[in-house]
Amino acid sequence: MQAQAIPVVLNGHDVIVGAQTGTGKTASFALPILHMLADKQASRRSVRTLILTPTRELAAQVGQSVRTYGRHLPLKSTTVFGGVNINPQIHSLRRGVDILVATPGRLLDHLRNRAVSLSKVDMLVLDEADRMLDMGFIHDIRQILKALPEQRQNLFFSATFPHEIRQFADSFLKSPTEIAVARQNATAQLIKQLVYPVDKGNKRALLSSLIGSGNWQQVLIFTRTKHGANRLADQLDKDGISAAAIHGNKSQGARTRALDQFKRGAVRALVATDIAARGLDIKELPHVVNYELPNVPEDYVHRIGRTGRAGSNGVAASLVCREEQPLLADIERLTRSRIESVIVPGFEPSTRRAPDGERSSDSRRGKQKASQRSEKRPAGRKGSRTGQEDAAREQSGRRSQARPGTRSKHGEQNAQSAKTARPGKRRRQRQGKGKPPAGEVHAQSPAASSRPLQTALRAVAGIFGGAMQRGG
């Protein structure tokens, strides 16, 4: 990495550098920057190099690296980020600095307060550029770019470079040189990756078992949520494993203390959200655990990149439940590798639920059998649902074909009395009568249906008979 990037930076070209984590990206831009600034001393101290990072932890780490590399040079640097008192930062900026390391949000605060000027910047570095865009800093970065001179050198450094940010990079990079030390989105070969299939409810017990049985003395654990990080740290403490949590809701002082305790070995487990995935450099960290897989596959590369750094070996373990299988598939598709799966005895995942493919085929077979049974069932069988439906349809058809006014007076009186009858009486009447056959529900008897016709015939016969008698 450094052998390829440093000569290009020294020649003044814009660069896009993509490489695996732990390969020395910080030195790749910090060393040539220090060299060029030392060669061109300014009469008045002003910000000549701006380094932007997405998180406070990464800003603090880069700032420490710059101070370490340039401790024998007559250059001054400072670091500004949120979560701490802004006044000491303002005093430091007003005294003048050569190199400014900042997070975008806090830098905008200083620009609004006119505590710093960026008009003399001749080199801009975006470290973990993809992460800054993912975190929604694109609008902040555009505002910062407006405060910079048009003529400057731009350096993009990151472990991953999704296609989405290339369009943004092309908007202000000038004929950049692209350097790819390893295949894009690849993971370090020194990291042994393992997947532990487990039910969601057994994850904590399995994690405690792995830490205890493996005698892991230093393990960085990632969760998706801040609340989940706090809860898991408390549960590990109850299991006898000293743990601390680090996330965005913690004050900067609390985050710094927790990280320091972890580096010193005062706590065995550091539970973190993805805020800690970028840039944390923990010397020879042996174990990283994904307690929950990230929703963004690229974050997996950065998480496990905290181990296996600077030529050392490391283990990245992921506890994966059934619901996270799609996330695992996305990660394997991104890294183009198949991760080894290990089932721990006593923590075997449940197999009570069939896979989606089997469940859908079982459902189709069940529907086919039900359809076959309904086709074989006789249409008019007594008590069958099909017979009752047919009878109801037949009766409905007869009613729709009947002409109005054909009901006898006797039938109308019966209908009216049925409407006004008490519910209890109607129930007793229905219970007293036998259940009619399926094909004759509510149908009138042939005798009842012929009464109106007989009455009319008798009336006509009476009329004609009277007329004949008068005529005779």
ZADRENMAR-21126 format. One record per residue (C-alpha): residue number from 1; x, y, z. Coordinates in steps of 0.25 Angstrom, whole numbers, plus 5000, padded with zeros to 4 digits. Example, Ala and Ser with C-alpha at 12.3 -4.5 7.8 and 13.67 -1.06 7.14 Angstrom:
REM residues 2
+-----+------+------+------+
! num !   c1 !   c2 !   c3 !
+-----+------+------+------+
!   1 ! 5049 ! 4982 ! 5031 !
!   2 ! 5055 ! 4996 ! 5029 !
+-----+------+------+------+
END
This chain:
REM residues 472
+-----+------+------+------+
! num !   c1 !   c2 !   c3 !
+-----+------+------+------+
!   1 ! 5000 ! 5000 ! 5000 !
!   2 ! 5010 ! 5010 ! 5004 !
!   3 ! 5020 ! 5007 ! 4993 !
!   4 ! 5009 ! 5010 ! 4983 !
!   5 ! 5002 ! 5022 ! 4989 !
!   6 ! 5013 ! 5030 ! 4994 !
!   7 ! 5020 ! 5033 ! 4981 !
!   8 ! 5007 ! 5037 ! 4975 !
!   9 ! 5004 ! 5046 ! 4986 !
!  10 ! 5018 ! 5053 ! 4986 !
!  11 ! 5016 ! 5056 ! 4971 !
!  12 ! 5004 ! 5064 ! 4974 !
!  13 ! 4993 ! 5055 ! 4967 !
!  14 ! 4979 ! 5053 ! 4972 !
!  15 ! 4977 ! 5038 ! 4977 !
!  16 ! 4967 ! 5028 ! 4980 !
!  17 ! 4972 ! 5017 ! 4989 !
!  18 ! 4965 ! 5004 ! 4992 !
!  19 ! 4971 ! 4994 ! 5001 !
!  20 ! 4968 ! 4984 ! 5012 !
!  21 ! 4968 ! 4989 ! 5026 !
!  22 ! 4980 ! 4988 ! 5034 !
!  23 ! 4990 ! 4990 ! 5022 !
!  24 ! 4995 ! 5004 ! 5026 !
!  25 ! 4986 ! 5014 ! 5020 !
!  26 ! 4988 ! 5025 ! 5030 !
!  27 ! 5003 ! 5025 ! 5028 !
!  28 ! 5001 ! 5025 ! 5013 !
!  29 ! 4995 ! 5039 ! 5013 !
!  30 ! 5001 ! 5044 ! 5026 !
!  31 ! 5016 ! 5042 ! 5023 !
!  32 ! 5016 ! 5049 ! 5009 !
!  33 ! 5007 ! 5060 ! 5015 !
!  34 ! 5017 ! 5063 ! 5026 !
!  35 ! 5029 ! 5062 ! 5016 !
!  36 ! 5023 ! 5073 ! 5007 !
!  37 ! 5018 ! 5082 ! 5018 !
!  38 ! 5032 ! 5082 ! 5024 !
!  39 ! 5039 ! 5085 ! 5011 !
!  40 ! 5029 ! 5097 ! 5009 !
!  41 ! 5029 ! 5105 ! 5022 !
!  42 ! 5019 ! 5116 ! 5023 !
!  43 ! 5022 ! 5130 ! 5028 !
!  44 ! 5009 ! 5130 ! 5036 !
!  45 ! 5003 ! 5117 ! 5042 !
!  46 ! 4990 ! 5113 ! 5035 !
!  47 ! 4982 ! 5101 ! 5032 !
!  48 ! 4989 ! 5095 ! 5019 !
!  49 ! 4984 ! 5081 ! 5020 !
!  50 ! 4970 ! 5076 ! 5024 !
!  51 ! 4967 ! 5062 ! 5028 !
!  52 ! 4952 ! 5058 ! 5029 !
!  53 ! 4948 ! 5045 ! 5036 !
!  54 ! 4934 ! 5040 ! 5039 !
!  55 ! 4935 ! 5037 ! 5054 !
!  56 ! 4941 ! 5043 ! 5066 !
!  57 ! 4950 ! 5030 ! 5069 !
!  58 ! 4956 ! 5030 ! 5056 !
!  59 ! 4959 ! 5045 ! 5056 !
!  60 ! 4966 ! 5043 ! 5070 !
!  61 ! 4974 ! 5032 ! 5064 !
!  62 ! 4978 ! 5039 ! 5052 !
!  63 ! 4982 ! 5051 ! 5060 !
!  64 ! 4990 ! 5043 ! 5069 !
!  65 ! 4997 ! 5036 ! 5057 !
!  66 ! 5000 ! 5050 ! 5051 !
!  67 ! 5006 ! 5055 ! 5064 !
!  68 ! 5014 ! 5042 ! 5065 !
!  69 ! 5020 ! 5042 ! 5051 !
!  70 ! 5023 ! 5057 ! 5051 !
!  71 ! 5028 ! 5059 ! 5066 !
!  72 ! 5042 ! 5063 ! 5061 !
!  73 ! 5036 ! 5073 ! 5051 !
!  74 ! 5033 ! 5088 ! 5053 !
!  75 ! 5018 ! 5086 ! 5049 !
!  76 ! 5006 ! 5087 ! 5058 !
!  77 ! 4993 ! 5079 ! 5057 !
!  78 ! 4980 ! 5078 ! 5064 !
!  79 ! 4968 ! 5069 ! 5065 !
!  80 ! 4953 ! 5074 ! 5066 !
!  81 ! 4941 ! 5066 ! 5067 !
!  82 ! 4927 ! 5066 ! 5074 !
!  83 ! 4923 ! 5061 ! 5088 !
!  84 ! 4933 ! 5070 ! 5096 !
!  85 ! 4935 ! 5084 ! 5100 !
!  86 ! 4937 ! 5093 ! 5087 !
!  87 ! 4944 ! 5105 ! 5094 !
!  88 ! 4958 ! 5098 ! 5096 !
!  89 ! 4957 ! 5094 ! 5081 !
!  90 ! 4954 ! 5109 ! 5077 !
!  91 ! 4966 ! 5113 ! 5085 !
!  92 ! 4975 ! 5103 ! 5078 !
!  93 ! 4970 ! 5107 ! 5064 !
!  94 ! 4972 ! 5122 ! 5067 !
!  95 ! 4987 ! 5119 ! 5071 !
!  96 ! 4989 ! 5114 ! 5057 !
!  97 ! 4991 ! 5099 ! 5052 !
!  98 ! 4997 ! 5093 ! 5039 !
!  99 ! 4989 ! 5080 ! 5039 !
! 100 ! 4974 ! 5079 ! 5044 !
! 101 ! 4968 ! 5066 ! 5046 !
! 102 ! 4953 ! 5067 ! 5048 !
! 103 ! 4939 ! 5061 ! 5047 !
! 104 ! 4930 ! 5068 ! 5037 !
! 105 ! 4919 ! 5073 ! 5047 !
! 106 ! 4929 ! 5079 ! 5057 !
! 107 ! 4937 ! 5086 ! 5046 !
! 108 ! 4924 ! 5093 ! 5041 !
! 109 ! 4922 ! 5098 ! 5055 !
! 110 ! 4935 ! 5104 ! 5055 !
! 111 ! 4933 ! 5110 ! 5041 !
! 112 ! 4920 ! 5117 ! 5045 !
! 113 ! 4927 ! 5122 ! 5058 !
! 114 ! 4939 ! 5127 ! 5049 !
! 115 ! 4948 ! 5120 ! 5058 !
! 116 ! 4956 ! 5115 ! 5046 !
! 117 ! 4959 ! 5118 ! 5031 !
! 118 ! 4961 ! 5108 ! 5020 !
! 119 ! 4965 ! 5118 ! 5009 !
! 120 ! 4980 ! 5113 ! 5010 !
! 121 ! 4977 ! 5098 ! 5009 !
! 122 ! 4985 ! 5091 ! 4998 !
! 123 ! 4982 ! 5077 ! 5001 !
! 124 ! 4969 ! 5070 ! 5005 !
! 125 ! 4968 ! 5056 ! 5010 !
! 126 ! 4955 ! 5048 ! 5012 !
! 127 ! 4958 ! 5036 ! 5020 !
! 128 ! 4948 ! 5025 ! 5020 !
! 129 ! 4941 ! 5033 ! 5009 !
! 130 ! 4930 ! 5023 ! 5007 !
! 131 ! 4926 ! 5022 ! 5021 !
! 132 ! 4924 ! 5037 ! 5022 !
! 133 ! 4915 ! 5037 ! 5010 !
! 134 ! 4907 ! 5025 ! 5016 !
! 135 ! 4905 ! 5033 ! 5029 !
! 136 ! 4899 ! 5044 ! 5022 !
! 137 ! 4911 ! 5054 ! 5022 !
! 138 ! 4910 ! 5057 ! 5007 !
! 139 ! 4903 ! 5070 ! 5009 !
! 140 ! 4913 ! 5074 ! 5020 !
! 141 ! 4924 ! 5071 ! 5011 !
! 142 ! 4919 ! 5079 ! 5000 !
! 143 ! 4918 ! 5091 ! 5009 !
! 144 ! 4932 ! 5089 ! 5013 !
! 145 ! 4937 ! 5088 ! 4999 !
! 146 ! 4931 ! 5102 ! 4996 !
! 147 ! 4940 ! 5107 ! 5007 !
! 148 ! 4953 ! 5101 ! 5000 !
! 149 ! 4961 ! 5107 ! 4989 !
! 150 ! 4959 ! 5101 ! 4975 !
! 151 ! 4973 ! 5098 ! 4973 !
! 152 ! 4977 ! 5087 ! 4983 !
! 153 ! 4981 ! 5072 ! 4984 !
! 154 ! 4970 ! 5062 ! 4987 !
! 155 ! 4972 ! 5048 ! 4994 !
! 156 ! 4962 ! 5037 ! 4995 !
! 157 ! 4965 ! 5026 ! 5005 !
! 158 ! 4956 ! 5015 ! 5009 !
! 159 ! 4955 ! 5000 ! 5010 !
! 160 ! 4943 ! 4999 ! 5001 !
! 161 ! 4938 ! 5007 ! 4989 !
! 162 ! 4924 ! 5004 ! 4985 !
! 163 ! 4920 ! 5009 ! 4971 !
! 164 ! 4910 ! 5019 ! 4978 !
! 165 ! 4921 ! 5028 ! 4983 !
! 166 ! 4929 ! 5029 ! 4970 !
! 167 ! 4920 ! 5038 ! 4964 !
! 168 ! 4922 ! 5048 ! 4975 !
! 169 ! 4937 ! 5046 ! 4975 !
! 170 ! 4937 ! 5049 ! 4960 !
! 171 ! 4930 ! 5062 ! 4963 !
! 172 ! 4943 ! 5069 ! 4969 !
! 173 ! 4955 ! 5059 ! 4967 !
! 174 ! 4964 ! 5063 ! 4955 !
! 175 ! 4969 ! 5051 ! 4947 !
! 176 ! 4971 ! 5043 ! 4959 !
! 177 ! 4981 ! 5031 ! 4960 !
! 178 ! 4973 ! 5019 ! 4965 !
! 179 ! 4981 ! 5009 ! 4974 !
! 180 ! 4975 ! 4996 ! 4978 !
! 181 ! 4985 ! 4988 ! 4987 !
! 182 ! 4975 ! 4976 ! 4988 !
! 183 ! 4961 ! 4972 ! 4981 !
! 184 ! 4950 ! 4982 ! 4984 !
! 185 ! 4942 ! 4978 ! 4997 !
! 186 ! 4952 ! 4967 ! 5000 !
! 187 ! 4955 ! 4962 ! 5014 !
! 188 ! 4969 ! 4960 ! 5019 !
! 189 ! 4975 ! 4946 ! 5017 !
! 190 ! 4980 ! 4946 ! 5031 !
! 191 ! 4966 ! 4946 ! 5037 !
! 192 ! 4960 ! 4933 ! 5040 !
! 193 ! 4945 ! 4934 ! 5037 !
! 194 ! 4935 ! 4925 ! 5044 !
! 195 ! 4920 ! 4925 ! 5045 !
! 196 ! 4913 ! 4919 ! 5057 !
! 197 ! 4898 ! 4915 ! 5053 !
! 198 ! 4890 ! 4917 ! 5066 !
! 199 ! 4876 ! 4920 ! 5070 !
! 200 ! 4874 ! 4935 ! 5074 !
! 201 ! 4870 ! 4932 ! 5088 !
! 202 ! 4883 ! 4924 ! 5090 !
! 203 ! 4893 ! 4935 ! 5085 !
! 204 ! 4897 ! 4940 ! 5098 !
! 205 ! 4899 ! 4927 ! 5104 !
! 206 ! 4908 ! 4922 ! 5092 !
! 207 ! 4916 ! 4935 ! 5093 !
! 208 ! 4919 ! 4933 ! 5107 !
! 209 ! 4923 ! 4918 ! 5105 !
! 210 ! 4932 ! 4922 ! 5093 !
! 211 ! 4939 ! 4933 ! 5102 !
! 212 ! 4940 ! 4924 ! 5114 !
! 213 ! 4944 ! 4911 ! 5107 !
! 214 ! 4953 ! 4917 ! 5097 !
! 215 ! 4960 ! 4926 ! 5108 !
! 216 ! 4958 ! 4938 ! 5100 !
! 217 ! 4965 ! 4950 ! 5107 !
! 218 ! 4961 ! 4961 ! 5097 !
! 219 ! 4949 ! 4961 ! 5088 !
! 220 ! 4942 ! 4972 ! 5081 !
! 221 ! 4927 ! 4969 ! 5079 !
! 222 ! 4918 ! 4976 ! 5070 !
! 223 ! 4903 ! 4978 ! 5071 !
! 224 ! 4893 ! 4986 ! 5063 !
! 225 ! 4887 ! 4995 ! 5073 !
! 226 ! 4892 ! 5004 ! 5085 !
! 227 ! 4882 ! 4997 ! 5094 !
! 228 ! 4886 ! 4984 ! 5090 !
! 229 ! 4901 ! 4987 ! 5093 !
! 230 ! 4897 ! 4992 ! 5107 !
! 231 ! 4889 ! 4980 ! 5110 !
! 232 ! 4899 ! 4970 ! 5105 !
! 233 ! 4910 ! 4976 ! 5113 !
! 234 ! 4902 ! 4975 ! 5125 !
! 235 ! 4899 ! 4960 ! 5122 !
! 236 ! 4913 ! 4957 ! 5120 !
! 237 ! 4917 ! 4964 ! 5133 !
! 238 ! 4907 ! 4955 ! 5140 !
! 239 ! 4913 ! 4943 ! 5133 !
! 240 ! 4927 ! 4946 ! 5140 !
! 241 ! 4933 ! 4953 ! 5127 !
! 242 ! 4937 ! 4967 ! 5129 !
! 243 ! 4931 ! 4976 ! 5118 !
! 244 ! 4929 ! 4990 ! 5114 !
! 245 ! 4920 ! 4997 ! 5104 !
! 246 ! 4923 ! 5007 ! 5094 !
! 247 ! 4913 ! 5014 ! 5084 !
! 248 ! 4908 ! 5028 ! 5080 !
! 249 ! 4899 ! 5031 ! 5093 !
! 250 ! 4912 ! 5030 ! 5101 !
! 251 ! 4919 ! 5043 ! 5104 !
! 252 ! 4933 ! 5044 ! 5098 !
! 253 ! 4939 ! 5043 ! 5111 !
! 254 ! 4932 ! 5030 ! 5114 !
! 255 ! 4936 ! 5024 ! 5100 !
! 256 ! 4950 ! 5028 ! 5102 !
! 257 ! 4951 ! 5021 ! 5116 !
! 258 ! 4944 ! 5009 ! 5111 !
! 259 ! 4954 ! 5008 ! 5099 !
! 260 ! 4966 ! 5010 ! 5108 !
! 261 ! 4961 ! 4999 ! 5118 !
! 262 ! 4960 ! 4990 ! 5106 !
! 263 ! 4973 ! 4993 ! 5101 !
! 264 ! 4980 ! 4991 ! 5114 !
! 265 ! 4973 ! 4978 ! 5117 !
! 266 ! 4965 ! 4983 ! 5129 !
! 267 ! 4952 ! 4978 ! 5122 !
! 268 ! 4952 ! 4965 ! 5113 !
! 269 ! 4940 ! 4969 ! 5104 !
! 270 ! 4937 ! 4982 ! 5097 !
! 271 ! 4923 ! 4982 ! 5092 !
! 272 ! 4921 ! 4993 ! 5081 !
! 273 ! 4912 ! 4998 ! 5070 !
! 274 ! 4917 ! 5000 ! 5056 !
! 275 ! 4922 ! 5014 ! 5061 !
! 276 ! 4935 ! 5006 ! 5066 !
! 277 ! 4936 ! 4998 ! 5053 !
! 278 ! 4944 ! 5009 ! 5045 !
! 279 ! 4958 ! 5012 ! 5048 !
! 280 ! 4960 ! 5006 ! 5062 !
! 281 ! 4974 ! 5001 ! 5063 !
! 282 ! 4976 ! 4991 ! 5074 !
! 283 ! 4989 ! 4984 ! 5074 !
! 284 ! 4988 ! 4969 ! 5071 !
! 285 ! 4974 ! 4968 ! 5074 !
! 286 ! 4971 ! 4953 ! 5074 !
! 287 ! 4956 ! 4952 ! 5073 !
! 288 ! 4944 ! 4960 ! 5067 !
! 289 ! 4930 ! 4955 ! 5068 !
! 290 ! 4918 ! 4959 ! 5060 !
! 291 ! 4907 ! 4956 ! 5071 !
! 292 ! 4897 ! 4962 ! 5060 !
! 293 ! 4901 ! 4963 ! 5045 !
! 294 ! 4901 ! 4977 ! 5040 !
! 295 ! 4890 ! 4981 ! 5030 !
! 296 ! 4900 ! 4987 ! 5020 !
! 297 ! 4910 ! 4976 ! 5015 !
! 298 ! 4921 ! 4986 ! 5014 !
! 299 ! 4921 ! 4988 ! 5029 !
! 300 ! 4924 ! 4973 ! 5031 !
! 301 ! 4938 ! 4976 ! 5024 !
! 302 ! 4941 ! 4988 ! 5033 !
! 303 ! 4936 ! 4980 ! 5046 !
! 304 ! 4945 ! 4968 ! 5044 !
! 305 ! 4956 ! 4977 ! 5039 !
! 306 ! 4959 ! 4981 ! 5054 !
! 307 ! 4967 ! 4968 ! 5055 !
! 308 ! 4977 ! 4962 ! 5046 !
! 309 ! 4984 ! 4975 ! 5045 !
! 310 ! 4999 ! 4978 ! 5042 !
! 311 ! 5002 ! 4964 ! 5038 !
! 312 ! 4996 ! 4957 ! 5051 !
! 313 ! 4986 ! 4946 ! 5051 !
! 314 ! 4972 ! 4948 ! 5055 !
! 315 ! 4958 ! 4941 ! 5057 !
! 316 ! 4945 ! 4947 ! 5052 !
! 317 ! 4933 ! 4939 ! 5058 !
! 318 ! 4918 ! 4942 ! 5054 !
! 319 ! 4907 ! 4937 ! 5062 !
! 320 ! 4896 ! 4935 ! 5051 !
! 321 ! 4881 ! 4931 ! 5054 !
! 322 ! 4871 ! 4927 ! 5043 !
! 323 ! 4866 ! 4941 ! 5041 !
! 324 ! 4880 ! 4946 ! 5038 !
! 325 ! 4882 ! 4936 ! 5027 !
! 326 ! 4879 ! 4946 ! 5016 !
! 327 ! 4889 ! 4956 ! 5022 !
! 328 ! 4900 ! 4945 ! 5022 !
! 329 ! 4897 ! 4942 ! 5007 !
! 330 ! 4899 ! 4957 ! 5004 !
! 331 ! 4912 ! 4957 ! 5011 !
! 332 ! 4917 ! 4944 ! 5004 !
! 333 ! 4913 ! 4950 ! 4991 !
! 334 ! 4920 ! 4963 ! 4993 !
! 335 ! 4933 ! 4956 ! 4998 !
! 336 ! 4932 ! 4945 ! 4988 !
! 337 ! 4935 ! 4935 ! 4998 !
! 338 ! 4928 ! 4924 ! 5006 !
! 339 ! 4930 ! 4925 ! 5021 !
! 340 ! 4932 ! 4912 ! 5028 !
! 341 ! 4921 ! 4908 ! 5037 !
! 342 ! 4923 ! 4901 ! 5051 !
! 343 ! 4911 ! 4896 ! 5060 !
! 344 ! 4915 ! 4895 ! 5074 !
! 345 ! 4909 ! 4883 ! 5082 !
! 346 ! 4898 ! 4887 ! 5091 !
! 347 ! 4895 ! 4900 ! 5083 !
! 348 ! 4890 ! 4893 ! 5070 !
! 349 ! 4879 ! 4902 ! 5063 !
! 350 ! 4865 ! 4898 ! 5064 !
! 351 ! 4860 ! 4890 ! 5052 !
! 352 ! 4845 ! 4891 ! 5055 !
! 353 ! 4842 ! 4900 ! 5044 !
! 354 ! 4843 ! 4895 ! 5030 !
! 355 ! 4851 ! 4904 ! 5020 !
! 356 ! 4843 ! 4913 ! 5012 !
! 357 ! 4844 ! 4905 ! 4999 !
! 358 ! 4839 ! 4892 ! 5007 !
! 359 ! 4828 ! 4900 ! 5014 !
! 360 ! 4822 ! 4905 ! 5001 !
! 361 ! 4823 ! 4892 ! 4994 !
! 362 ! 4816 ! 4885 ! 5005 !
! 363 ! 4805 ! 4896 ! 5005 !
! 364 ! 4803 ! 4894 ! 4990 !
! 365 ! 4802 ! 4878 ! 4992 !
! 366 ! 4791 ! 4881 ! 5003 !
! 367 ! 4783 ! 4890 ! 4994 !
! 368 ! 4783 ! 4879 ! 4983 !
! 369 ! 4778 ! 4868 ! 4992 !
! 370 ! 4767 ! 4877 ! 4998 !
! 371 ! 4763 ! 4880 ! 4984 !
! 372 ! 4763 ! 4866 ! 4980 !
! 373 ! 4754 ! 4862 ! 4992 !
! 374 ! 4744 ! 4873 ! 4989 !
! 375 ! 4743 ! 4868 ! 4974 !
! 376 ! 4740 ! 4854 ! 4979 !
! 377 ! 4729 ! 4858 ! 4989 !
! 378 ! 4714 ! 4856 ! 4984 !
! 379 ! 4707 ! 4869 ! 4981 !
! 380 ! 4694 ! 4866 ! 4988 !
! 381 ! 4699 ! 4857 ! 5000 !
! 382 ! 4691 ! 4861 ! 5013 !
! 383 ! 4698 ! 4870 ! 5022 !
! 384 ! 4709 ! 4873 ! 5012 !
! 385 ! 4713 ! 4887 ! 5010 !
! 386 ! 4713 ! 4885 ! 4995 !
! 387 ! 4698 ! 4880 ! 4996 !
! 388 ! 4694 ! 4891 ! 5004 !
! 389 ! 4700 ! 4902 ! 4995 !
! 390 ! 4693 ! 4895 ! 4983 !
! 391 ! 4680 ! 4895 ! 4990 !
! 392 ! 4681 ! 4910 ! 4994 !
! 393 ! 4684 ! 4914 ! 4980 !
! 394 ! 4673 ! 4906 ! 4974 !
! 395 ! 4663 ! 4912 ! 4984 !
! 396 ! 4669 ! 4926 ! 4981 !
! 397 ! 4666 ! 4923 ! 4966 !
! 398 ! 4652 ! 4919 ! 4968 !
! 399 ! 4649 ! 4932 ! 4977 !
! 400 ! 4655 ! 4941 ! 4966 !
! 401 ! 4646 ! 4934 ! 4955 !
! 402 ! 4633 ! 4935 ! 4964 !
! 403 ! 4623 ! 4947 ! 4959 !
! 404 ! 4619 ! 4957 ! 4970 !
! 405 ! 4605 ! 4956 ! 4975 !
! 406 ! 4604 ! 4941 ! 4974 !
! 407 ! 4605 ! 4938 ! 4989 !
! 408 ! 4591 ! 4934 ! 4995 !
! 409 ! 4585 ! 4942 ! 5006 !
! 410 ! 4588 ! 4930 ! 5015 !
! 411 ! 4602 ! 4930 ! 5012 !
! 412 ! 4604 ! 4945 ! 5014 !
! 413 ! 4597 ! 4943 ! 5028 !
! 414 ! 4607 ! 4932 ! 5031 !
! 415 ! 4619 ! 4941 ! 5027 !
! 416 ! 4614 ! 4952 ! 5035 !
! 417 ! 4612 ! 4944 ! 5047 !
! 418 ! 4626 ! 4938 ! 5045 !
! 419 ! 4632 ! 4952 ! 5045 !
! 420 ! 4625 ! 4956 ! 5058 !
! 421 ! 4627 ! 4943 ! 5065 !
! 422 ! 4636 ! 4944 ! 5078 !
! 423 ! 4650 ! 4938 ! 5075 !
! 424 ! 4649 ! 4928 ! 5086 !
! 425 ! 4636 ! 4923 ! 5080 !
! 426 ! 4642 ! 4922 ! 5066 !
! 427 ! 4653 ! 4914 ! 5072 !
! 428 ! 4644 ! 4904 ! 5078 !
! 429 ! 4636 ! 4903 ! 5065 !
! 430 ! 4649 ! 4900 ! 5057 !
! 431 ! 4653 ! 4890 ! 5068 !
! 432 ! 4640 ! 4883 ! 5067 !
! 433 ! 4640 ! 4881 ! 5053 !
! 434 ! 4649 ! 4871 ! 5046 !
! 435 ! 4661 ! 4876 ! 5038 !
! 436 ! 4656 ! 4876 ! 5023 !
! 437 ! 4664 ! 4869 ! 5013 !
! 438 ! 4676 ! 4876 ! 5007 !
! 439 ! 4669 ! 4879 ! 4994 !
! 440 ! 4656 ! 4885 ! 5000 !
! 441 ! 4660 ! 4896 ! 5009 !
! 442 ! 4649 ! 4906 ! 5011 !
! 443 ! 4642 ! 4900 ! 4998 !
! 444 ! 4626 ! 4901 ! 4998 !
! 445 ! 4619 ! 4888 ! 4997 !
! 446 ! 4612 ! 4885 ! 4984 !
! 447 ! 4598 ! 4886 ! 4990 !
! 448 ! 4601 ! 4900 ! 4996 !
! 449 ! 4606 ! 4905 ! 4983 !
! 450 ! 4593 ! 4901 ! 4976 !
! 451 ! 4583 ! 4907 ! 4985 !
! 452 ! 4583 ! 4921 ! 4978 !
! 453 ! 4580 ! 4914 ! 4965 !
! 454 ! 4569 ! 4906 ! 4970 !
! 455 ! 4563 ! 4918 ! 4977 !
! 456 ! 4563 ! 4926 ! 4964 !
! 457 ! 4557 ! 4915 ! 4956 !
! 458 ! 4546 ! 4913 ! 4966 !
! 459 ! 4543 ! 4928 ! 4965 !
! 460 ! 4543 ! 4928 ! 4950 !
! 461 ! 4533 ! 4916 ! 4950 !
! 462 ! 4524 ! 4923 ! 4959 !
! 463 ! 4523 ! 4935 ! 4950 !
! 464 ! 4520 ! 4927 ! 4938 !
! 465 ! 4510 ! 4918 ! 4945 !
! 466 ! 4502 ! 4930 ! 4950 !
! 467 ! 4502 ! 4936 ! 4936 !
! 468 ! 4496 ! 4923 ! 4930 !
! 469 ! 4485 ! 4922 ! 4941 !
! 470 ! 4481 ! 4937 ! 4938 !
! 471 ! 4481 ! 4934 ! 4923 !
! 472 ! 4473 ! 4922 ! 4925 !
+-----+------+------+------+
END
